[in-house]
Amino acid sequence: MQPVVLKTKYAFHLLVSFLRPQVILDIGSMDGADSKRFARLVPGAQTVAFEGNPDNYRAMCADVELAAMSIRLENALVSDVPGSTSFFVQKPEADMTGFNRGTSSTRQRSLEGASTEEVVLDAVRIDEFVTGEYPNVSRAAAWVDVEGHSYGVLKSMDGVAGKIKLIHAEVETEEIWPEQKLEKEVLMLAESMGFVLLARGPGKVQRDVILANNLWYEQNRKVIQRILSVARLIGPAASRIVESRGWQSIFGRQSP
């Protein structure tokens, strides 16, 4: 199919509400804000937030809303190579304002106004995590925001690719992090794992893509195309309505 160009996060919100996954994986969570949104969109799902930055993770552990929503927090990296892995934490200089807390990565990068601290964390594969922790799950979704490491995260899903129906991932068309895999390589890997590209964001160098399990897409093609059309026309408004009133408020009783 020809991918739709739109603001992908709103389309993902609608798609995940339709899918109603049993598990939602927020990989590279930063502060848990997306995890909270997913928990509201799909109240019955188990949301798991992976965050490598120890400072961000500690702040998330102190967030009473995350605890009240039973969102599971994991201070671990997701990678296709499990075990101890270096993680480069970006820290703002004392006089820096407006620092982005989500710029840390498995790949070292120099940012103006920030210093880098290397820490060693455990890395986990998603297929091993899901198989071990949620063996009976048949529908999962993933939100991937990992600063140049999307290829490794997708590759770690290989053993449970049939269970993961929907992925939102940040990709780059030009190298930002040294030796990273670019969008074309991520999409080739995704296709080999049985995913189809539904949509991409409008960015030139860095943008988000939405991938769907090909079988799930073919089984629900008409509804998914309708969702993408709605997202392109009124994505922000539709996302807010579905989050506050539920899927049926816009789309009726259709189910995956």
VOBA-1610 file (N, C-alpha, C; in pm, whole numbers, padded with zeros to 5 digits, always signed):
BEGIN
Met+00084-00119+00000Met+00000+00000+00000Met+00087+00125+00000Gln+00031+00238-00047Gln+00102+00364-00045Gln+00085+00427+00093Pro+00194+00453+00166Pro+00181+00508+00301Pro+00121+00648+00300Val+00040+00678+00400Val-00021+00809+00418Val+00077+00898+00491Val+00086+01024+00453Val+00169+01121+00523Val+00078+01201+00616Leu+00106+01195+00747Leu+00021+01263+00844Leu+00096+01275+00976Lys+00031+01334+01077Lys+00087+01339+01211Lys+00064+01202+01275Thr+00168+01124+01280Thr+00154+00982+01309Thr+00103+00951+01449Lys+00137+01035+01547Lys+00099+00998+01685Lys-00052+00990+01701Tyr-00126+01078+01632Tyr-00271+01076+01646Tyr-00330+00954+01575Ala-00272+00921+01460Ala-00318+00799+01391Ala-00290+00676+01476Phe-00174+00672+01542Phe-00141+00559+01629Phe-00240+00550+01744His-00277+00663+01802His-00375+00660+01912His-00505+00594+01868Leu-00553+00630+01750Leu-00677+00572+01700Leu-00660+00424+01667Leu-00547+00391+01605Leu-00523+00251+01568Leu-00509+00162+01691Val-00440+00211+01792Val-00422+00128+01911Val-00554+00112+01987Ser-00641+00214+01978Ser-00773+00201+02040Ser-00857+00095+01968Phe-00841+00088+01837Phe-00910-00015+01759Phe-00854-00154+01786Leu-00722-00164+01790Leu-00657-00293+01811Leu-00689-00352+01948Arg-00695-00267+02051Arg-00713-00311+02190Arg-00611-00419+02228Pro-00482-00384+02223Pro-00380-00482+02258Pro-00385-00519+02405Gln-00337-00638+02434Gln-00328-00681+02573Gln-00206-00621+02643Val-00102-00593+02565Val+00021-00532+02618Val+00063-00419+02524Ile+00102-00305+02583Ile+00157-00193+02507Ile+00295-00165+02559Leu+00394-00163+02471Leu+00534-00143+02508Leu+00575-00001+02471Asp+00606+00080+02571Asp+00652+00218+02551Asp+00804+00217+02567Ile+00875+00211+02456Ile+01020+00186+02456Ile+01093+00317+02432Gly+01166+00363+02535Gly+01225+00496+02534Gly+01123+00595+02586Ser+01070+00568+02704Ser+00952+00637+02755Ser+00979+00782+02796Met+01098+00812+02845Met+01142+00943+02895Met+01074+00982+03025Asp+00941+01010+03021Asp+00872+01055+03142Asp+00740+00983+03168Gly+00705+00888+03084Gly+00583+00812+03104Gly+00457+00878+03052Ala+00469+00996+02988Ala+00350+01066+02940Ala+00275+00985+02836Asp+00347+00923+02744Asp+00279+00841+02643Asp+00219+00716+02706Ser+00287+00659+02804Ser+00232+00543+02874Ser+00098+00575+02938Lys+00088+00692+02998Lys-00039+00734+03059Lys-00149+00744+02954Arg-00112+00800+02840Arg-00212+00815+02734Arg-00258+00678+02685Phe-00165+00585+02669Phe-00203+00452+02622Phe-00293+00383+02724Ala-00264+00403+02852Ala-00346+00342+02956Ala-00488+00397+02954Arg-00503+00523+02917Arg-00637+00581+02905Arg-00706+00535+02777Leu-00629+00518+02669Leu-00687+00474+02542Leu-00732+00328+02547Val-00653+00245+02617Val-00684+00101+02626Val-00676+00061+02774Pro-00780+00089+02851Pro-00775+00068+02996Pro-00743-00075+03038Gly-00779-00173+02959Gly-00756-00311+02999Gly-00617-00364+02968Ala-00534-00285+02899Ala-00402-00332+02859Ala-00300-00314+02971Gln-00197-00398+02969Gln-00081-00377+03056Gln+00020-00292+02978Thr+00046-00173+03028Thr+00143-00084+02966Thr+00277-00100+03036Val+00382-00119+02957Val+00518-00136+03010Val+00605-00025+02955Ala+00665+00054+03044Ala+00750+00166+03004Ala+00897+00131+03026Phe+00973+00125+02918Phe+01117+00102+02925Phe+01189+00236+02917Glu+01275+00265+03014Glu+01352+00390+03012Glu+01494+00362+03062Gly+01593+00394+02977Gly+01732+00367+03011Gly+01796+00474+03097Asn+01758+00600+03079Asn+01819+00709+03153Asn+01784+00695+03302Pro+01883+00672+03390Pro+01852+00651+03532Pro+01783+00770+03597Asp+01817+00891+03554Asp+01753+01010+03611Asp+01604+01014+03574Asn+01574+00987+03448Asn+01434+00983+03405Asn+01359+00872+03476Tyr+01424+00757+03490Tyr+01359+00643+03554Tyr+01324+00674+03699Arg+01415+00737+03771Arg+01387+00773+03912Arg+01268+00869+03920Ala+01263+00964+03829Ala+01150+01057+03828Ala+01019+00984+03799Met+01023+00886+03710Met+00903+00809+03679Met+00860+00726+03799Cys+00955+00671+03873Cys+00921+00591+03991Cys+00851+00676+04097Ala+00882+00806+04098Ala+00820+00896+04196Ala+00688+00954+04147Asp+00647+00922+04027Asp+00524+00974+03968Asp+00406+00893+04018Val+00324+00952+04102Val+00214+00879+04165Val+00108+00841+04061Glu+00097+00919+03955Glu-00003+00887+03852Glu+00034+00760+03778Leu+00162+00743+03747Leu+00207+00620+03683Leu+00177+00499+03771Ala+00204+00514+03901Ala+00177+00405+03995Ala+00028+00376+04004Ala-00053+00481+04009Ala-00198+00463+04022Ala-00257+00394+03899Met-00193+00413+03783Met-00242+00353+03659Met-00182+00215+03636Ser-00104+00165+03732Ser-00043+00031+03725Ser+00045+00014+03601Ile+00116+00120+03564Ile+00209+00113+03452Ile+00340+00052+03502Arg+00384-00050+03435Arg+00505-00121+03476Arg+00628-00046+03425Leu+00724-00020+03513Leu+00844+00055+03478Leu+00965-00037+03475Glu+01045-00024+03369Glu+01165-00105+03352Glu+01284-00015+03320Asn+01384-00013+03411Asn+01508+00062+03385Asn+01603-00030+03307Ala+01572-00046+03180Ala+01648-00137+03095Ala+01646-00085+02952Leu+01747-00125+02877Leu+01752-00095+02735Leu+01686-00208+02658Val+01632-00176+02543Val+01581-00278+02453Val+01676-00286+02334Ser+01723-00407+02307Ser+01820-00424+02199Ser+01813-00567+02149Asp+01863-00587+02026Asp+01871-00723+01972Asp+01985-00802+02033Val+02075-00733+02104Val+02187-00800+02171Val+02169-00783+02322Pro+02123-00887+02392Pro+02099-00875+02536Pro+02229-00872+02615Gly+02218-00831+02743Gly+02336-00828+02829Gly+02375-00685+02863Ser+02489-00669+02929Ser+02535-00537+02972Ser+02570-00451+02851Thr+02517-00330+02848Thr+02533-00242+02732Thr+02559-00100+02780Ser+02647-00029+02712Ser+02673+00111+02744Ser+02557+00198+02697Phe+02523+00295+02782Phe+02418+00390+02750Phe+02471+00528+02783Phe+02454+00622+02690Phe+02515+00754+02704Phe+02408+00856+02744Val+02415+00897+02870Val+02315+00986+02929Val+02356+01131+02904Gln+02268+01206+02840Gln+02292+01348+02816Gln+02245+01427+02938Lys+02335+01512+02989Lys+02303+01595+03106Lys+02323+01742+03071Pro+02227+01828+03105Pro+02239+01969+03070Pro+02344+02041+03154Glu+02412+02138+03094Glu+02500+02225+03171Glu+02415+02312+03263Ala+02480+02368+03365Ala+02406+02441+03469Ala+02322+02555+03415Asp+02368+02622+03310Asp+02296+02739+03259Asp+02207+02707+03139Met+02189+02579+03107Met+02111+02542+02990Met+01963+02537+03025Thr+01879+02596+02940Thr+01734+02593+02961Thr+01668+02517+02846Gly+01549+02463+02874Gly+01475+02391+02770Gly+01540+02263+02725Phe+01610+02195+02815Phe+01682+02073+02777Phe+01584+01960+02749Asn+01609+01886+02642Asn+01527+01771+02605Asn+01576+01648+02681Arg+01495+01596+02772Arg+01535+01482+02856Arg+01538+01351+02779Gly+01495+01354+02653Gly+01486+01230+02576Gly+01597+01210+02474Thr+01712+01275+02492Thr+01818+01268+02391Thr+01926+01164+02421Ser+01918+01096+02534Ser+02017+00992+02566Ser+01999+00873+02472Ser+02108+00798+02451Ser+02102+00692+02350Ser+02209+00587+02375Thr+02192+00473+02309Thr+02298+00372+02308Thr+02415+00416+02222Arg+02397+00523+02146Arg+02502+00578+02060Arg+02545+00714+02113Gln+02676+00734+02121Gln+02728+00857+02178Gln+02718+00971+02076Arg+02673+01086+02126Arg+02656+01203+02041Arg+02683+01328+02122Ser+02759+01421+02068Ser+02789+01546+02137Ser+02680+01648+02109Leu+02622+01704+02215Leu+02521+01807+02203Leu+02571+01935+02267Glu+02553+02045+02200Glu+02595+02174+02254Glu+02518+02205+02381Gly+02590+02243+02486Gly+02526+02277+02612Gly+02497+02158+02702Ala+02547+02040+02663Ala+02521+01920+02743Ala+02649+01838+02757Ser+02659+01765+02866Ser+02769+01671+02886Ser+02715+01529+02877Thr+02806+01434+02861Thr+02765+01294+02845Thr+02822+01209+02958Glu+02737+01127+03017Glu+02779+01032+03119Glu+02749+00890+03070Glu+02849+00805+03067Glu+02829+00667+03023Glu+02790+00580+03143Val+02680+00509+03130Val+02638+00413+03232Val+02622+00277+03165Val+02624+00173+03243Val+02606+00038+03191Val+02474-00018+03243Leu+02388-00060+03151Leu+02257-00112+03186Leu+02236-00249+03124Asp+02139-00322+03178Asp+02100-00449+03117Asp+02016-00422+02993Ala+02045-00495+02888Ala+01966-00487+02765Ala+01881-00613+02754Val+01757-00595+02706Val+01666-00709+02691Val+01611-00712+02550Arg+01585-00831+02500Arg+01514-00848+02374Arg+01365-00849+02402Ile+01289-00786+02315Ile+01144-00784+02333Ile+01085-00924+02321Asp+01135-01005+02228Asp+01077-01140+02215Asp+01098-01222+02341Glu+01215-01210+02404Glu+01240-01283+02529Glu+01156-01226+02643Phe+01141-01095+02647Phe+01062-01030+02752Phe+00915-01071+02741Val+00859-01060+02624Val+00717-01092+02606Val+00692-01240+02631Thr+00778-01326+02576Thr+00761-01471+02595Thr+00770-01509+02741Gly+00864-01446+02814Gly+00883-01478+02955Gly+00779-01418+03047Glu+00738-01292+03021Glu+00649-01221+03112Glu+00502-01229+03073Tyr+00474-01238+02943Tyr+00336-01238+02896Tyr+00317-01347+02790Pro+00335-01472+02828Pro+00336-01581+02729Pro+00204-01602+02657Asn+00093-01560+02716Asn-00038-01584+02655Asn-00089-01468+02571Val-00009-01365+02558Val-00050-01247+02481Val-00053-01281+02333Ser-00158-01236+02265Ser-00168-01255+02119Ser-00173-01122+02044Arg-00198-01010+02117Arg-00205-00878+02055Arg-00123-00779+02138Ala-00016-00729+02077Ala+00068-00630+02144Ala+00095-00515+02048Ala+00129-00400+02104Ala+00165-00282+02026Ala+00289-00220+02087Ala+00366-00147+02007Ala+00490-00087+02056Ala+00505+00056+02007Trp+00547+00143+02099Trp+00582+00282+02070Trp+00732+00292+02091Val+00808+00325+01986Val+00955+00317+01990Val+01014+00456+01965Asp+01081+00512+02067Asp+01145+00644+02055Asp+01282+00632+02121Val+01381+00588+02044Val+01508+00545+02103Val+01631+00609+02041Glu+01616+00723+01980Glu+01729+00805+01937Glu+01832+00727+01856Gly+01794+00687+01736Gly+01887+00621+01645Gly+01901+00471+01662His+01818+00411+01746His+01834+00268+01777His+01710+00186+01738Ser+01624+00241+01653Ser+01500+00170+01618Ser+01527+00035+01551Tyr+01632+00026+01471Tyr+01662-00100+01402Tyr+01687-00211+01504Gly+01769-00184+01605Gly+01797-00285+01707Gly+01675-00325+01786Val+01585-00227+01813Val+01462-00258+01887Val+01373-00348+01804Leu+01353-00314+01676Leu+01268-00397+01590Leu+01326-00537+01576Lys+01457-00545+01561Lys+01520-00676+01545Lys+01499-00762+01669Ser+01489-00699+01786Ser+01468-00774+01910Ser+01328-00831+01920Met+01239-00790+01831Met+01100-00838+01831Met+01082-00961+01743Asp+01185-01005+01676Asp+01172-01106+01571Asp+01095-01230+01616Gly+01122-01277+01737Gly+01059-01401+01783Gly+00911-01388+01817Val+00861-01264+01829Val+00719-01243+01860Val+00656-01148+01759Ala+00713-01140+01640Ala+00663-01047+01538Ala+00516-01072+01505Gly+00472-01196+01513Gly+00333-01226+01484Gly+00237-01176+01590Lys+00288-01154+01711Lys+00204-01105+01820Lys+00197-00953+01823Ile+00297-00888+01770Ile+00300-00742+01770Ile+00230-00693+01644Lys+00117-00635+01661Lys+00032-00597+01547Lys+00059-00454+01498Leu+00115-00370+01584Leu+00123-00228+01552Leu+00249-00169+01616Ile+00325-00089+01537Ile+00447-00026+01585Ile+00451+00119+01539His+00484+00208+01629His+00514+00348+01596His+00662+00368+01629Ala+00743+00409+01531Ala+00888+00418+01553Ala+00945+00543+01491Glu+01041+00603+01561Glu+01114+00717+01508Glu+01231+00667+01424Val+01248+00725+01305Val+01355+00684+01214Val+01423+00809+01158Glu+01540+00790+01100Glu+01615+00898+01040Glu+01652+00864+00896Thr+01648+00964+00810Thr+01686+00944+00670Thr+01833+00981+00646Glu+01894+01049+00743Glu+02036+01082+00738Glu+02098+01051+00873Glu+02227+01025+00875Glu+02294+00986+00999Glu+02299+01101+01098Ile+02243+01079+01217Ile+02252+01172+01329Ile+02341+01113+01437Trp+02323+00983+01462Trp+02407+00910+01557Trp+02505+00824+01478Pro+02630+00816+01521Pro+02732+00742+01445Pro+02692+00597+01417Glu+02705+00556+01292Glu+02685+00417+01249Glu+02544+00366+01272Gln+02449+00455+01280Gln+02311+00411+01299Gln+02253+00356+01169Lys+02148+00275+01181Lys+02072+00229+01065Lys+01969+00335+01028Leu+01953+00360+00899Leu+01863+00463+00851Leu+01725+00406+00819Glu+01632+00495+00784Glu+01493+00456+00761Glu+01481+00341+00661Lys+01552+00348+00550Lys+01538+00245+00448Lys+01576+00107+00501Glu+01676+00104+00590Glu+01718-00025+00648Glu+01616-00073+00751Val+01561+00020+00828Val+01457-00017+00925Val+01335-00073+00853Leu+01296-00009+00743Leu+01179-00055+00670Leu+01203-00189+00601Met+01324-00211+00552Met+01357-00342+00493Met+01348-00451+00598Leu+01400-00424+00718Leu+01390-00521+00827Leu+01245-00546+00863Ala+01167-00439+00875Ala+01026-00454+00910Ala+00952-00538+00808Glu+00978-00516+00681Glu+00912-00594+00576Glu+00949-00742+00587Ser+01076-00770+00616Ser+01119-00909+00629Ser+01054-00978+00748Met+01008-00899+00846Met+00944-00952+00966Met+00792-00959+00951Gly+00739-00920+00835Gly+00596-00931+00810Gly+00517-00807+00842Phe+00583-00688+00839Phe+00512-00563+00865Phe+00497-00483+00737Val+00391-00403+00731Val+00365-00315+00619Val+00367-00171+00670Leu+00419-00079+00589Leu+00424+00062+00626Leu+00288+00126+00599Leu+00222+00174+00705Leu+00092+00239+00692Leu+00104+00388+00670Ala+00194+00453+00745Ala+00200+00598+00742Ala+00337+00645+00785Arg+00371+00767+00745Arg+00495+00830+00790Arg+00468+00978+00816Gly+00552+01035+00901Gly+00542+01177+00930Gly+00603+01261+00819Pro+00581+01392+00823Pro+00626+01479+00715Pro+00772+01521+00723Gly+00844+01487+00831Gly+00982+01532+00849Gly+01074+01482+00739Lys+01183+01555+00716Lys+01279+01519+00612Lys+01391+01432+00665Val+01454+01471+00775Val+01569+01398+00828Val+01527+01302+00938Gln+01437+01345+01025Gln+01389+01259+01135Gln+01237+01261+01134Arg+01175+01143+01136Arg+01030+01135+01131Arg+00985+01002+01191Asp+00856+00991+01210Asp+00798+00869+01266Asp+00727+00790+01158Val+00724+00659+01177Val+00652+00571+01085Val+00559+00481+01166Ile+00450+00439+01103Ile+00358+00342+01163Ile+00364+00214+01081Leu+00393+00105+01148Leu+00402-00027+01086Leu+00293-00117+01141Ala+00235-00199+01055Ala+00131-00293+01099Ala+00166-00434+01055Asn+00135-00528+01141Asn+00144-00668+01102Asn+00061-00689+00977Asn+00122-00746+00873Asn+00056-00752+00743Asn-00074-00832+00747Leu-00075-00944+00820Leu-00197-01025+00829Leu-00308-00949+00899Trp-00275-00881+01009Trp-00375-00801+01081Trp-00428-00690+00990Tyr-00339-00628+00914Tyr-00382-00522+00823Tyr-00479-00576+00717Glu-00445-00689+00657Glu-00530-00745+00551Glu-00667-00784+00607Gln-00670-00832+00730Gln-00797-00871+00791Gln-00885-00751+00826Asn-00823-00634+00842Asn-00897-00516+00888Asn-00872-00396+00797Arg-00845-00424+00671Arg-00802-00319+00577Arg-00899-00200+00572Lys-01028-00227+00557Lys-01125-00118+00539Lys-01132-00028+00662Val-01135-00088+00779Val-01142-00009+00901Val-01013+00071+00920Ile-00899+00009+00895Ile-00771+00079+00911Ile-00759+00196+00815Gln-00803+00176+00692Gln-00800+00287+00596Gln-00892+00400+00640Arg-01006+00365+00697Arg-01097+00467+00748Arg-01032+00543+00863Ile-00966+00471+00951Ile-00897+00535+01064Ile-00792+00632+01015Leu-00713+00592+00915Leu-00609+00680+00862Leu-00668+00804+00798Ser-00781+00790+00733Ser-00849+00905+00672Ser-00895+01003+00779Val-00955+00950+00885Val-01000+01035+00995Val-00881+01104+01060Ala-00771+01030+01080Ala-00652+01086+01143Ala-00592+01198+01059Arg-00596+01183+00929Arg-00540+01286+00841Arg-00624+01413+00845Leu-00755+01398+00860Leu-00844+01513+00857Leu-00855+01583+00993Ile-00876+01504+01099Ile-00901+01562+01232Ile-00826+01484+01340Gly-00700+01450+01314Gly-00625+01365+01404Gly-00624+01410+01549Pro-00582+01533+01582Pro-00577+01575+01723Pro-00712+01568+01792Ala-00815+01617+01724Ala-00949+01615+01784Ala-01000+01473+01803Ala-00979+01388+01702Ala-01025+01250+01712Ala-00953+01176+01825Ser-00824+01203+01840Ser-00748+01140+01948Ser-00803+01178+02084Arg-00833+01306+02103Arg-00887+01352+02232Arg-01023+01291+02259Ile-01107+01283+02156Ile-01241+01227+02175Ile-01234+01080+02214Val-01153+01003+02142Val-01141+00860+02171Val-01081+00838+02309Glu-00983+00922+02348Glu-00921+00907+02479Glu-01020+00932+02592Ser-01109+01030+02573Ser-01202+01067+02681Ser-01334+00991+02676Arg-01377+00951+02554Arg-01510+00891+02541Arg-01509+00747+02489Gly-01394+00703+02440Gly-01386+00566+02391Gly-01398+00554+02241Trp-01357+00441+02191Trp-01356+00411+02047Trp-01492+00430+01982Gln-01597+00385+02047Gln-01730+00386+01987Gln-01784+00527+01963Ser-01727+00627+02031Ser-01774+00765+02016Ser-01754+00816+01874Ile-01658+00759+01800Ile-01635+00800+01661Ile-01662+00686+01564Phe-01620+00565+01598Phe-01617+00457+01501Phe-01724+00349+01521Gly-01809+00366+01621Gly-01914+00267+01641Gly-01863+00139+01703Arg-01923+00027+01670Arg-01896-00099+01738Arg-01800-00190+01666Gln-01732-00138+01566Gln-01636-00223+01494Gln-01525-00267+01589Ser-01477-00389+01571Ser-01371-00442+01658Ser-01272-00519+01573Pro-01146-00534+01623Pro-01044-00601+01545Pro-01068-00750+01531
//
